[in-house]
Amino acid sequence: LVLVLVLVLVLVLLVLRVLLVLLVLLVLLVLLVLVLVLVLLLVVVVVVLVVLVVLVVLVVVVLVLVVVAVLVLLLVLVLVVVVVVVLVVLVCVCARARARARVGVCVG
């Protein structure tokens, strides 16, 4: 009877040992899964941040290009106005000179 009890106790201890090893393995597997999930979340956050930075850079580049285009258009407009004013002044001066040459007296 004592031998049977010792055998049962040894078997129970072996089963408990196997169960303990399985529990440790399960805990390690859960920790591994958690680490993988955290790494995936970190990768997703980094990718999102990179995409946001690229979008911000693109928006800044587009805004700079728009400002440069507006400045070039304003410069062209100013040059056109200056050319038109110079042409008008030249036409007026030529018209006065012709009128003086015809009449022979100084006009206005």
Summary of the structure (lengths in Angstrom):
residues: 108
radius of gyration: 45.9
end to end distance: 144.2
largest distance: 152.5
contacts: 208
relative contact order: 0.03
helix: 94%
strand: 0%
